[in-house]
Amino acid sequence: MALAIILLPLTVLALAGICILGGGCVAMEETLGDSLCAELAGEKRPVMALGTLATVRGVGDSLSNMVVGTLRTAFGMSVAFGYSPVLFAAGALLVWKLHPEI
């Protein structure tokens, strides 16, 4: 999605496609994140694990917004949106290391 924002022309059709793709990705990430968290926590404390996950996500979102804003101000839009796929790949690598059978 970040590459699409960087490379595609700014048309209504392109932005609509990016938003639809983004919505699907967010829905998948939210579902997989919650299920992975519940699986790792086990049966003893799933509510506490999900609360911790929500807190970490909130802090991560705030920090990410600050970093992207700083990158955009200092280096421009392309660098700021290029930061997203790097973090996405790092997160995917961490999940894969945790569950290599995926």
N, C-alpha and C positions, 0 to 999 in steps of 0.2 A: 504494500500500500504506500509506504514511504517513497519507494522508487516511482510508483505511478504518479504521485503528487509532484515529484521532481521532474519526471520526464514527459508526462502527457500534457497536451495543451489545456489551458484553463477554460474548459467549456462546461456547460451544465451537464451534458451527457457523461463526460469524464468524471466530474465530481460526484454525480449520482452513482455511477458504477463503483467508485472508490468508497463511498459511504455504505453501499450495500455489502461490498466485500468486507469492510471494516466491521459492520454489524455482525456478520457471520463469524468473523474471527474472534470478536469479543465474546459472543455467546459460547463459542467452543472453549475459549480460554477460561471463562468463568466456570463452566461445567467441569472441565477437566481439573482445574485447580482445586475446586471444592472436593471432588471425588478422590483426588490424590492425597489431599490433606486428611480426609476422613480415613483413608486406607492406612496412611502412615501413623495416625493417632491410635488406631485400633478401637476396641469397644469401650475402653475405660473412660476416655475424656474427649469424645468427638466435639462437644459443644465448646470446650475451652480451646481446642485446636482450631476450630473454625473462627472463633473470636480473635485468636492470635493472628490467623491468616488475614482477617479483615483489617486489623491494625497495621500489619506489615504492608499490606497493599496500599492503605491510606498514606503511610509515611513514604512509601516508594513512589506513589503518584505525585506527592508534593515535591520530593527531591527531583524527580524526573522533569516536572514542569519548570523547576528553577534552572536545571541544567539546559533544557531545550531553550528557554528564554535567553539564557546567557549566550548559548551558542548562536542563536539567531541574531542577537544584538551584535556580537563580536564578529561573526563570520558569514552570516547570511542564512537564508531559508534552506538552501540545499544541504549545508552542513548540519543544520538543526534537524531536518527530516532524515538525513543519513544516519543519525545517531540511533534512530528507532530500530532499523533492521539489525544493527550490531547487537543491541540489547536483546532483541527477539531471538537471534541465533544463540547468544550466550544462555538464555533461559532454556531454549530447546536442548542445548547440549547438557545442561545440568539435569533436566528431566530424563534425558536419554541415559546419562551415567547412573541415575538412580534406578531406572527401569530399562535395562538394555534390550529386553524382549519386545519393547514397543516398536 
